Amino acid sequence: MPRRKLENRTIEVILLESNKHLWEKFEIVRVKPIFARNVLLPKNMAVLATADSVNRYSQKIKASEKERALKAEWFRGLLSSIEKDGGLVFTGKVNKDGTLYAKIDETDIAKLVKETYKVDVEDHFFKMKKKITTIWDFVVPFLYKDIKWDIAVKVNAENPEVIEKKEKVVVKEEVEEENKEESKEEATE
């Protein structure tokens, strides 16, 4: 028996509530039938996107599309201003290996954007594979609908003297080892 096409394995629903995993209110999305039947429809989070329901919600759908377009433009402006400023800069305490004591994740990035630019951005738009644990320059992807933007994130040490002390000790040890090797070579000659 041939497999069904992807279009036949999903159904369209109109969301009646915003959901960070499915997108926004009054948006038509494709979901698996079992998810619609067991979760979305019983909880009144969505209705099936039949011709009748699309006509009934058409004004709300159009208004929400305009609202999403404005939101996308607003995000583009915010992201370009972040890029113009050189990205986001975090400062945190580190140990002697340069590892942060407190890891940085999506919520921390959203908080920094709120503090710096005085705007609320939901943390689920930042897509990090894993938390930031070291001082370095990182790139964090930002995804909203068709907007895909890479945000530069620089992590600085709040206490750089700890790392500098370690580097001085390492350099001193290397010099001592070189001196020992030279003295061994002279002794063997």
MDTraj code that builds the backbone (N, CA, C; nanometers):
import mdtraj as md
import numpy as np

residues = "MET PRO ARG ARG LYS LEU GLU ASN ARG THR ILE GLU VAL ILE LEU LEU GLU SER ASN LYS HIS LEU TRP GLU LYS PHE GLU ILE VAL ARG VAL LYS PRO ILE PHE ALA ARG ASN VAL LEU LEU PRO LYS ASN MET ALA VAL LEU ALA THR ALA ASP SER VAL ASN ARG TYR SER GLN LYS ILE LYS ALA SER GLU LYS GLU ARG ALA LEU LYS ALA GLU TRP PHE ARG GLY LEU LEU SER SER ILE GLU LYS ASP GLY GLY LEU VAL PHE THR GLY LYS VAL ASN LYS ASP GLY THR LEU TYR ALA LYS ILE ASP GLU THR ASP ILE ALA LYS LEU VAL LYS GLU THR TYR LYS VAL ASP VAL GLU ASP HIS PHE PHE LYS MET LYS LYS LYS ILE THR THR ILE TRP ASP PHE VAL VAL PRO PHE LEU TYR LYS ASP ILE LYS TRP ASP ILE ALA VAL LYS VAL ASN ALA GLU ASN PRO GLU VAL ILE GLU LYS LYS GLU LYS VAL VAL VAL LYS GLU GLU VAL GLU GLU GLU ASN LYS GLU GLU SER LYS GLU GLU ALA THR GLU".split()
xyz = np.array([
    [0.0847, -0.1177, 0.0000],
    [0.0000, 0.0000, 0.0000],
    [0.0893, 0.1241, 0.0000],
    [0.0667, 0.2203, -0.0887],
    [0.1523, 0.3390, -0.0951],
    [0.1300, 0.4303, 0.0249],
    [0.2381, 0.4993, 0.0604],
    [0.2285, 0.5946, 0.1721],
    [0.1497, 0.7171, 0.1302],
    [0.0827, 0.7742, 0.2272],
    [0.0093, 0.8973, 0.1996],
    [0.1053, 1.0142, 0.1882],
    [0.0667, 1.1129, 0.1130],
    [0.1477, 1.2331, 0.0990],
    [0.1407, 1.3137, 0.2276],
    [0.2367, 1.4028, 0.2450],
    [0.2433, 1.4837, 0.3661],
    [0.1172, 1.5677, 0.3833],
    [0.0624, 1.6179, 0.2723],
    [-0.0587, 1.6993, 0.2816],
    [-0.1752, 1.6170, 0.3366],
    [-0.1758, 1.4870, 0.3090],
    [-0.2843, 1.4019, 0.3550],
    [-0.2638, 1.3523, 0.4978],
    [-0.1424, 1.3665, 0.5507],
    [-0.1153, 1.3219, 0.6870],
    [-0.1345, 1.4327, 0.7897],
    [-0.1681, 1.5529, 0.7465],
    [-0.1930, 1.6642, 0.8382],
    [-0.3245, 1.7307, 0.8020],
    [-0.3778, 1.8041, 0.8983],
    [-0.5005, 1.8801, 0.8738],
    [-0.4775, 2.0254, 0.9115],
    [-0.5574, 2.1136, 0.8547],
    [-0.5457, 2.2558, 0.8854],
    [-0.6428, 2.2923, 0.9963],
    [-0.5931, 2.3729, 1.0898],
    [-0.6765, 2.4247, 1.1977],
    [-0.6508, 2.5746, 1.2109],
    [-0.7492, 2.6446, 1.2656],
    [-0.7340, 2.7865, 1.2969],
    [-0.7120, 2.7962, 1.4474],
    [-0.6000, 2.8510, 1.4870],
    [-0.5692, 2.8632, 1.6298],
    [-0.6548, 2.9720, 1.6932],
    [-0.7114, 2.9420, 1.8070],
    [-0.7913, 3.0398, 1.8812],
    [-0.7127, 3.0983, 1.9981],
    [-0.5950, 3.0431, 2.0249],
    [-0.5070, 3.0922, 2.1303],
    [-0.3645, 3.0952, 2.0773],
    [-0.2843, 3.1860, 2.1311],
    [-0.1420, 3.1876, 2.0953],
    [-0.0719, 3.0738, 2.1668],
    [0.0192, 3.0088, 2.0973],
    [0.0946, 2.8980, 2.1528],
    [0.2358, 2.9066, 2.0981],
    [0.3358, 2.9110, 2.1846],
    [0.4724, 2.9321, 2.1373],
    [0.5229, 2.8187, 2.0491],
    [0.4600, 2.7021, 2.0574],
    [0.5026, 2.5905, 1.9742],
    [0.4296, 2.5877, 1.8399],
    [0.3103, 2.6460, 1.8343],
    [0.2303, 2.6411, 1.7113],
    [0.2157, 2.7763, 1.6432],
    [0.2551, 2.8815, 1.7049],
    [0.2509, 3.0183, 1.6577],
    [0.1394, 3.0966, 1.7203],
    [0.0729, 3.1829, 1.6436],
    [-0.0088, 3.2864, 1.7048],
    [-0.1570, 3.2711, 1.6783],
    [-0.2337, 3.3481, 1.7533],
    [-0.3787, 3.3430, 1.7481],
    [-0.4308, 3.3780, 1.6086],
    [-0.5355, 3.3074, 1.5646],
    [-0.6018, 3.3245, 1.4352],
    [-0.5076, 3.3004, 1.3176],
    [-0.4193, 3.2060, 1.3336],
    [-0.3313, 3.1657, 1.2252],
    [-0.3729, 3.0251, 1.1819],
    [-0.3692, 3.0008, 1.0535],
    [-0.4028, 2.8684, 1.0015],
    [-0.2741, 2.7875, 0.9945],
    [-0.2714, 2.6746, 1.0667],
    [-0.1526, 2.5896, 1.0709],
    [-0.1909, 2.4457, 1.0388],
    [-0.0914, 2.3693, 0.9957],
    [-0.1108, 2.2269, 0.9674],
    [-0.0572, 2.1463, 1.0858],
    [-0.1404, 2.0552, 1.1372],
    [-0.1012, 1.9686, 1.2488],
    [-0.1450, 1.8262, 1.2179],
    [-0.0932, 1.7333, 1.2923],
    [-0.1341, 1.5940, 1.2756],
    [-0.2756, 1.5772, 1.3310],
    [-0.3550, 1.4927, 1.2688],
    [-0.4945, 1.4755, 1.3119],
    [-0.5086, 1.4320, 1.4574],
    [-0.4200, 1.3453, 1.5043],
    [-0.4315, 1.2972, 1.6419],
    [-0.4067, 1.4096, 1.7427],
    [-0.3136, 1.5011, 1.7109],
    [-0.2871, 1.6146, 1.7984],
    [-0.4077, 1.7087, 1.8013],
    [-0.4659, 1.7317, 1.6854],
    [-0.5850, 1.8177, 1.6802],
    [-0.7000, 1.7538, 1.7576],
    [-0.7207, 1.6256, 1.7367],
    [-0.8336, 1.5569, 1.7988],
    [-0.8172, 1.5429, 1.9498],
    [-0.6939, 1.5161, 1.9974],
    [-0.6741, 1.4897, 2.1402],
    [-0.6396, 1.6130, 2.2232],
    [-0.5822, 1.7163, 2.1610],
    [-0.5357, 1.8306, 2.2390],
    [-0.6065, 1.9599, 2.1992],
    [-0.5914, 2.0002, 2.0741],
    [-0.6374, 2.1332, 2.0338],
    [-0.7895, 2.1480, 2.0359],
    [-0.8605, 2.0549, 1.9771],
    [-1.0063, 2.0685, 1.9678],
    [-1.0772, 2.0524, 2.1029],
    [-1.0427, 1.9542, 2.1867],
    [-1.1116, 1.9435, 2.3163],
    [-1.0880, 2.0616, 2.4100],
    [-0.9700, 2.1236, 2.4005],
    [-0.9389, 2.2365, 2.4881],
    [-0.9812, 2.3700, 2.4267],
    [-1.0496, 2.3668, 2.3149],
    [-1.0940, 2.4874, 2.2424],
    [-0.9769, 2.5811, 2.2108],
    [-0.8634, 2.5214, 2.1781],
    [-0.7480, 2.6003, 2.1373],
    [-0.7493, 2.6246, 1.9872],
    [-0.8311, 2.5476, 1.9140],
    [-0.8368, 2.5603, 1.7685],
    [-0.9697, 2.5055, 1.7172],
    [-1.0006, 2.5428, 1.5933],
    [-1.1148, 2.4856, 1.5216],
    [-1.0637, 2.4364, 1.3864],
    [-1.1332, 2.3389, 1.3302],
    [-1.0938, 2.2901, 1.1985],
    [-1.1096, 2.4017, 1.0965],
    [-1.0180, 2.4078, 1.0024],
    [-1.0189, 2.5148, 0.9012],
    [-1.1056, 2.4738, 0.7827],
    [-1.2340, 2.4590, 0.8067],
    [-1.3279, 2.4322, 0.6975],
    [-1.3628, 2.5643, 0.6306],
    [-1.4309, 2.5578, 0.5172],
    [-1.4686, 2.6803, 0.4453],
    [-1.5568, 2.7685, 0.5333],
    [-1.6461, 2.7062, 0.6089],
    [-1.7361, 2.7813, 0.6961],
    [-1.6598, 2.8540, 0.8073],
    [-1.5688, 2.7838, 0.8730],
    [-1.4949, 2.8471, 0.9839],
    [-1.3975, 2.9529, 0.9323],
    [-1.3410, 2.9316, 0.8127],
    [-1.2516, 3.0331, 0.7551],
    [-1.3312, 3.1596, 0.7251],
    [-1.4541, 3.1443, 0.6730],
    [-1.5393, 3.2618, 0.6477],
    [-1.5767, 3.3316, 0.7783],
    [-1.6057, 3.2532, 0.8811],
    [-1.6473, 3.3095, 1.0093],
    [-1.5340, 3.3896, 1.0741],
    [-1.4128, 3.3408, 1.0626],
    [-1.2984, 3.4067, 1.1260],
    [-1.2167, 3.4910, 1.0283],
    [-1.2663, 3.5158, 0.9081],
    [-1.1865, 3.5821, 0.8047],
    [-1.1386, 3.7219, 0.8463],
    [-1.2242, 3.8008, 0.9077],
    [-1.1828, 3.9349, 0.9497],
    [-1.0741, 3.9275, 1.0574],
    [-1.0905, 3.8371, 1.1506],
    [-0.9895, 3.8230, 1.2563],
    [-0.8584, 3.7696, 1.1997],
    [-0.8670, 3.6805, 1.1013],
    [-0.7471, 3.6264, 1.0383],
    [-0.6711, 3.7368, 0.9661],
    [-0.7437, 3.8209, 0.8907],
    [-0.6792, 3.9311, 0.8180],
    [-0.6170, 4.0315, 0.9146],
    [-0.6894, 4.0638, 1.0218],
    [-0.6352, 4.1580, 1.1201],
    [-0.5091, 4.1021, 1.1868],
    [-0.5101, 3.9728, 1.2168],
    [-0.3923, 3.9139, 1.2808],
    [-0.2751, 3.9053, 1.1832],
    [-0.3021, 3.8856, 1.0535],
    [-0.1936, 3.8860, 0.9545],
    [-0.1274, 4.0227, 0.9469],
    [-0.2083, 4.1299, 0.9502],
    [-0.1523, 4.2650, 0.9506],
    [-0.0694, 4.2881, 1.0773],
    [-0.1222, 4.2410, 1.1894],
    [-0.0519, 4.2568, 1.3169],
    [0.0815, 4.1819, 1.3147],
    [0.0833, 4.0611, 1.2588],
    [0.2072, 3.9841, 1.2489],
    [0.3075, 4.0520, 1.1557],
    [0.2583, 4.1139, 1.0477],
    [0.3475, 4.1859, 0.9555],
    [0.4118, 4.3055, 1.0267],
    [0.3326, 4.3788, 1.1060],
    [0.3872, 4.4909, 1.1835],
    [0.4896, 4.4424, 1.2866],
    [0.4574, 4.3299, 1.3502],
    [0.5482, 4.2732, 1.4500],
    [0.6791, 4.2308, 1.3839],
    [0.6717, 4.1739, 1.2634],
    [0.7922, 4.1322, 1.1911],
    [0.8780, 4.2535, 1.1559],
    [0.8159, 4.3611, 1.1120],
    [0.8907, 4.4843, 1.0822],
    [0.9563, 4.5396, 1.2079],
    [0.8830, 4.5360, 1.3183],
    [0.9363, 4.5835, 1.4453],
    [1.0579, 4.5001, 1.4863],
    [1.0481, 4.3666, 1.4707],
    [1.1616, 4.2793, 1.5025],
    [1.2813, 4.3108, 1.4129],
    [1.2574, 4.3349, 1.2843],
    [1.3679, 4.3687, 1.1936],
    [1.4382, 4.4956, 1.2397],
    [1.3607, 4.5956, 1.2811],
    [1.4202, 4.7204, 1.3312],
    [1.5014, 4.6971, 1.4576],
    [1.4468, 4.6188, 1.5496],
    [1.5169, 4.5880, 1.6747],
    [1.6461, 4.5120, 1.6467],
    [1.6391, 4.4116, 1.5601],
    [1.7563, 4.3307, 1.5302],
    [1.8641, 4.4107, 1.4576],
    [1.8223, 4.5021, 1.3697],
    [1.9217, 4.5853, 1.3018],
    [1.9881, 4.6818, 1.3994],
    [1.9129, 4.7331, 1.4981],
    [1.9747, 4.8214, 1.5976],
    [2.0705, 4.7429, 1.6884],
    [2.0370, 4.6176, 1.7196],
    [2.1289, 4.5334, 1.7978],
    [2.2563, 4.5088, 1.7178],
    [2.2399, 4.4817, 1.5890],
    [2.3560, 4.4578, 1.5033],
    [2.4413, 4.5843, 1.4891],
    [2.3748, 4.6997, 1.4789],
    [2.4459, 4.8268, 1.4665],
    [2.5282, 4.8546, 1.5926],
    [2.4751, 4.8151, 1.7087],
    [2.5464, 4.8358, 1.8351],
    [2.6575, 4.7334, 1.8576],
    [2.6723, 4.6401, 1.7663],
    [2.7786, 4.5402, 1.7808],
    [2.7353, 4.4147, 1.8530],
    [2.6071, 4.3969, 1.8737],
    [2.5566, 4.2773, 1.9403],
    [2.5319, 4.3001, 2.0879],
    [2.5088, 4.1924, 2.1579],
    [2.4822, 4.1965, 2.3011],
    [2.6085, 4.1603, 2.3772],
    [2.6294, 4.2235, 2.4917],
    [2.7488, 4.1983, 2.5715],
    [2.7056, 4.1555, 2.7114],
    [2.7506, 4.0369, 2.7505],
    [2.7269, 3.9855, 2.8844],
    [2.8555, 3.9961, 2.9640],
    [2.8422, 4.0186, 3.0933],
    [2.9563, 4.0189, 3.1831],
    [2.9225, 3.9278, 3.2999],
    [3.0113, 3.8321, 3.3258],
    [2.9848, 3.7374, 3.4335],
    [3.1122, 3.6930, 3.5010],
    [3.0968, 3.6395, 3.6214],
    [3.2123, 3.5895, 3.6958],
    [3.2565, 3.4564, 3.6357],
    [3.3891, 3.4398, 3.6295],
    [3.4452, 3.3174, 3.5722],
    [3.5461, 3.2565, 3.6689],
    [3.5727, 3.1278, 3.6483],
    [3.6783, 3.0635, 3.7265],
    [3.8104, 3.0762, 3.6525],
    [3.9156, 3.0144, 3.7010],
    [4.0474, 3.0323, 3.6414],
    [4.0585, 2.9715, 3.5014],
    [3.9665, 2.8823, 3.4639],
    [3.9676, 2.8228, 3.3298],
    [3.8876, 2.9045, 3.2294],
    [3.8241, 3.0123, 3.2732],
    [3.7435, 3.0948, 3.1837],
    [3.6008, 3.0445, 3.1688],
    [3.5564, 2.9575, 3.2576],
    [3.4202, 2.9045, 3.2549],
    [3.3314, 2.9890, 3.3449],
    [3.2142, 3.0236, 3.2942],
    [3.1198, 3.1048, 3.3712],
    [3.0614, 3.0246, 3.4870],
    [3.0389, 3.0918, 3.5982],
    [2.9717, 3.0266, 3.7106],
    [2.8225, 3.0103, 3.6818],
    [2.7621, 3.1087, 3.6149],
    [2.6203, 3.1022, 3.5788],
    [2.6099, 3.0916, 3.4268],
    [2.5456, 2.9858, 3.3792],
    [2.5312, 2.9655, 3.2351],
    [2.4322, 3.0659, 3.1768],
    [2.4502, 3.0991, 3.0502],
    [2.3634, 3.1951, 2.9815],
    [2.2729, 3.1179, 2.8865],
    [2.1411, 3.1407, 2.8988],
    [2.0467, 3.0748, 2.8095],
    [1.9531, 3.1778, 2.7456],
    [1.8462, 3.1307, 2.6819],
    [1.7556, 3.2181, 2.6083],
    [1.6898, 3.3230, 2.6972],
    [1.6532, 3.2849, 2.8200],
    [1.5874, 3.3806, 2.9093],
    [1.6821, 3.4942, 2.9475],
    [1.8096, 3.4621, 2.9653],
    [1.9082, 3.5658, 2.9976],
    [1.9238, 3.6629, 2.8810],
    [1.9215, 3.6117, 2.7589],
    [1.9331, 3.6983, 2.6420],
    [1.8110, 3.7888, 2.6317],
    [1.6913, 3.7330, 2.6553],
    [1.5694, 3.8140, 2.6514],
    [1.5721, 3.9227, 2.7600],
    [1.6234, 3.8893, 2.8785],
    [1.6348, 3.9888, 2.9861],
    [1.7309, 4.1010, 2.9484],
    [1.8436, 4.0649, 2.8853],
    [1.9403, 4.1666, 2.8448],
    [1.8817, 4.2585, 2.7378],
    [1.8061, 4.2021, 2.6445],
    [1.7409, 4.2849, 2.5423],
    [1.6417, 4.3797, 2.6085],
    [1.5686, 4.3304, 2.7086],
    [1.4724, 4.4151, 2.7800],
    [1.5435, 4.5272, 2.8562],
    [1.6549, 4.4957, 2.9217],
    [1.7288, 4.5975, 2.9965],
    [1.7929, 4.7007, 2.9037],
    [1.8482, 4.6538, 2.7932],
    [1.9239, 4.7414, 2.7045],
    [1.8332, 4.8252, 2.6154],
    [1.7320, 4.7614, 2.5565],
    [1.6488, 4.8294, 2.4561],
    [1.5080, 4.8605, 2.5054],
    [1.4770, 4.8259, 2.6294],
    [1.3473, 4.8572, 2.6921],
    [1.2287, 4.7976, 2.6154],
    [1.2465, 4.6758, 2.5627],
    [1.1385, 4.6069, 2.4914],
    [1.1326, 4.4615, 2.5381],
    [1.0121, 4.4067, 2.5374],
    [0.9937, 4.2663, 2.5734],
    [1.0019, 4.1795, 2.4489],
    [1.0880, 4.0815, 2.4532],
    [1.0990, 3.9820, 2.3467],
    [1.0872, 3.8458, 2.4142],
    [1.0010, 3.7616, 2.3609],
    [0.9829, 3.6295, 2.4202],
    [1.1085, 3.5454, 2.3962],
    [1.1466, 3.4706, 2.4989],
    [1.2729, 3.3976, 2.4911],
    [1.2714, 3.2818, 2.3924],
    [1.1545, 3.2322, 2.3528],
    [1.1525, 3.1176, 2.2622],
    [1.1866, 3.1554, 2.1177],
    [1.2029, 3.2850, 2.0881],
    [1.2467, 3.3257, 1.9547],
    [1.3977, 3.3067, 1.9378],
    [1.4712, 3.2982, 2.0483],
    [1.6152, 3.2739, 2.0435],
    [1.6362, 3.1230, 2.0452],
    [1.7020, 3.0713, 1.9450],
    [1.7180, 2.9258, 1.9304],
    [1.8630, 2.8863, 1.9565],
    [1.8909, 2.8501, 2.0804],
    [2.0261, 2.8077, 2.1178],
    [2.0291, 2.6553, 2.1286],
    [2.1364, 2.5954, 2.0783],
    [2.1499, 2.4505, 2.0894],
    [2.1892, 2.4099, 2.2302],
    [2.2754, 2.4911, 2.2926],
    [2.3143, 2.4652, 2.4309],
    [2.3478, 2.5970, 2.4985],
    [2.3537, 2.5954, 2.6292],
    [2.3795, 2.7168, 2.7062],
    [2.5239, 2.7615, 2.6885],
    [2.5446, 2.8919, 2.7030],
    [2.6786, 2.9487, 2.6922],
    [2.7477, 2.9340, 2.8281],
    [2.8673, 2.8753, 2.8266],
    [2.9365, 2.8481, 2.9530],
    [3.0748, 2.9107, 2.9623],
    [3.1269, 2.9687, 2.8536],
    [3.2627, 3.0226, 2.8563],
    [3.2635, 3.1658, 2.8052],
    [3.3733, 3.2355, 2.8306],
    [3.3877, 3.3696, 2.7748],
    [3.4362, 3.3555, 2.6320],
    [3.3688, 3.4217, 2.5412],
    [3.4018, 3.4122, 2.3994],
    [3.2986, 3.4931, 2.3231],
    [3.3097, 3.4942, 2.1910],
    [3.2096, 3.5565, 2.1052],
    [3.1229, 3.4458, 2.0447],
    [2.9920, 3.4600, 2.0577],
    [2.8992, 3.3582, 2.0107],
    [2.8001, 3.4199, 1.9124],
    [2.7329, 3.3345, 1.8384],
    [2.6252, 3.3756, 1.7484],
    [2.4997, 3.2995, 1.7902],
    [2.3935, 3.3742, 1.8213],
    [2.2675, 3.3141, 1.8629],
    [2.1628, 3.3421, 1.7554],
    [2.1015, 3.2378, 1.6986],
    [1.9991, 3.2594, 1.5964],
    [1.8684, 3.3102, 1.6568],
    [1.8035, 3.4007, 1.5833],
    [1.6725, 3.4537, 1.6202],
    [1.5767, 3.4131, 1.5087],
    [1.4665, 3.3455, 1.5437],
    [1.3706, 3.2994, 1.4430],
    [1.2301, 3.3478, 1.4769],
    [1.1680, 3.4184, 1.3813],
    [1.0276, 3.4571, 1.3916],
    [0.9700, 3.4551, 1.2507],
    [0.8791, 3.3635, 1.2256],
    [0.8181, 3.3472, 1.0926],
    [0.9272, 3.3370, 0.9868],
    [0.9342, 3.4336, 0.8960],
    [1.0339, 3.4286, 0.7892],
    [1.1627, 3.5036, 0.8250],
    [1.1707, 3.5596, 0.9452],
    [1.2907, 3.6319, 0.9882],
    [1.3886, 3.5332, 1.0508],
    [1.5056, 3.5244, 0.9921],
    [1.6145, 3.4435, 1.0473],
    [1.7343, 3.5360, 1.0588],
    [1.7768, 3.5631, 1.1803],
    [1.8806, 3.6627, 1.2049],
    [1.9794, 3.6056, 1.3053],
    [2.1066, 3.6292, 1.2831],
    [2.2091, 3.5875, 1.3777],
    [2.2508, 3.7068, 1.4627],
    [2.2417, 3.6899, 1.5938],
    [2.2763, 3.7960, 1.6876],
    [2.4124, 3.7651, 1.7484],
    [2.5030, 3.8621, 1.7438],
    [2.6352, 3.8453, 1.8038],
    [2.6243, 3.8652, 1.9545],
    [2.6760, 3.7697, 2.0288],
    [2.6751, 3.7763, 2.1752],
    [2.8196, 3.7629, 2.2230],
    [2.8659, 3.8639, 2.2938],
    [3.0026, 3.8616, 2.3474],
    [2.9934, 3.8441, 2.4980],
    [3.0704, 3.7514, 2.5495],
    [3.0716, 3.7244, 2.6933],
    [3.2072, 3.7659, 2.7478],
    [3.2060, 3.8607, 2.8411],
    [3.3278, 3.9117, 2.9042],
    [3.3361, 3.8630, 3.0479],
    [3.4573, 3.8611, 3.1002],
    [3.4794, 3.8210, 3.2390],
    [3.4635, 3.9419, 3.3301],
    [3.3878, 3.9252, 3.4373],
    [3.3715, 4.0316, 3.5365],
    [3.4978, 4.0430, 3.6211],
    [3.5667, 3.9321, 3.6346],
    [3.6897, 3.9280, 3.7138],
    [3.8046, 3.8737, 3.6276],
    [3.8548, 3.9540, 3.5306],
    [3.9591, 3.9036, 3.4398],
    [4.0930, 3.8776, 3.5081],
    [4.1136, 3.9330, 3.6265],
    [4.2411, 3.9117, 3.6953],
    [4.2612, 3.7641, 3.7293],
    [4.1541, 3.6874, 3.7475],
    [4.1664, 3.5442, 3.7771],
    [4.2307, 3.4725, 3.6594],
    [4.1852, 3.5052, 3.5388],
    [4.2387, 3.4410, 3.4184],
    [4.3809, 3.4890, 3.3927],
    [4.4079, 3.6189, 3.4153],
    [4.5424, 3.6739, 3.3933],
    [4.6436, 3.6071, 3.4869],
    [4.6049, 3.5836, 3.6126],
    [4.6937, 3.5167, 3.7069],
    [4.7287, 3.3778, 3.6570],
    [4.6282, 3.3060, 3.6059],
    [4.6517, 3.1707, 3.5565],
    [4.7476, 3.1744, 3.4371],
    [4.7297, 3.2712, 3.3467],
    [4.8165, 3.2810, 3.2298],
    [4.9601, 3.3104, 3.2716],
    [4.9795, 3.3977, 3.3707],
    [5.1138, 3.4285, 3.4186],
    [5.1789, 3.3045, 3.4784],
    [5.1020, 3.2263, 3.5536],
    [5.1552, 3.1045, 3.6155],
    [5.1937, 3.0040, 3.5073],
    [5.1098, 2.9883, 3.4065],
    [5.1375, 2.8941, 3.2974],
    [5.2634, 2.9360, 3.2229],
    [5.2776, 3.0651, 3.1904],
    [5.3965, 3.1137, 3.1198],
    [5.5211, 3.0909, 3.2060],
    [5.5111, 3.1170, 3.3354],
    [5.6249, 3.0985, 3.4251],
    [5.6659, 2.9511, 3.4296],
    [5.5657, 2.8601, 3.4354],
    [5.5953, 2.7171, 3.4379],
    [5.6627, 2.6728, 3.3081],
    [5.6172, 2.7262, 3.1937],
    [5.6769, 2.6897, 3.0653],
    [5.8227, 2.7352, 3.0582],
    [5.8506, 2.8546, 3.1077],
    [5.9879, 2.9054, 3.1085],
    [6.0755, 2.8172, 3.1968],
    [6.0258, 2.7780, 3.3144],
    [6.1019, 2.6914, 3.4040],
    [6.1305, 2.5566, 3.3384],
    [6.0313, 2.5000, 3.2666],
    [6.0504, 2.3718, 3.1996],
    [6.1561, 2.3836, 3.0896],
    [6.1557, 2.4946, 3.0146],
    [6.2543, 2.5157, 2.9095],
    [6.3947, 2.5261, 2.9697],
    [6.4049, 2.5952, 3.0820],
    [6.5345, 2.6084, 3.1484],
    [6.5867, 2.4724, 3.1957],
    [6.4983, 2.3877, 3.2473],
    [6.5374, 2.2546, 3.2921],
    [6.5854, 2.1713, 3.1735],
    [6.5149, 2.1787, 3.0621],
    [6.5527, 2.1022, 2.9430],
    [6.6888, 2.1488, 2.8908],
    [6.7124, 2.2799, 2.8913],
    [6.8412, 2.3327, 2.8452],
    [6.9547, 2.2870, 2.9355],
    [6.9292, 2.2868, 3.0657],
    [7.0336, 2.2441, 3.1589],
    [7.0613, 2.0948, 3.1441],
    [6.9614, 2.0142, 3.1137],
    [6.9816, 1.8709, 3.0901],
    [7.0642, 1.8492, 2.9657],
    [7.0365, 1.9255, 2.8596],
    [7.1101, 1.9124, 2.7348],
    [7.2569, 1.9512, 2.7548],
    [7.2817, 2.0577, 2.8306],
    [7.4185, 2.1003, 2.8574],
    [7.4932, 1.9955, 2.9401],
    [7.4201, 1.9331, 3.0316],
    [7.4831, 1.8320, 3.1171],
    [7.5202, 1.7079, 3.0379],
    [7.4411, 1.6717, 2.9395],
    [7.4680, 1.5539, 2.8588],
    [7.5810, 1.5767, 2.7591],
    [7.6100, 1.6982, 2.7256],
    [7.7154, 1.7290, 2.6278],
    [7.8469, 1.7250, 2.6905],
])
top = md.Topology()
chain = top.add_chain()
for i, resn in enumerate(residues, 1):
    res = top.add_residue(resn, chain, resSeq=i)
    for name in ("N", "CA", "C"):
        top.add_atom(name, md.element.get_by_symbol(name[0]), res)
traj = md.Trajectory(xyz[None], top)
